[in-house]
């Protein structure tokens, strides 16, 4: 009997990043599990330093999907 497995497609998770001045930005993370949600703040700050997310004071991050 031959067993077939699903191909390992990357699952992306989307977060909405809100700033102190009312702006919003979106952040997508590939292969991100719910147990990794505590690390999203550090990842968002890292992405700000890289220029992927706009500069500013982040007031909140929420998982969207």
Secondary structure, 3 states (H helix, E strand, C coil): CCCCCCCCCCCEEEEEEEECCCCEEEEEEECCCHHHHHHHHHHHHHHHHHCCCCCCCEEEEEECC
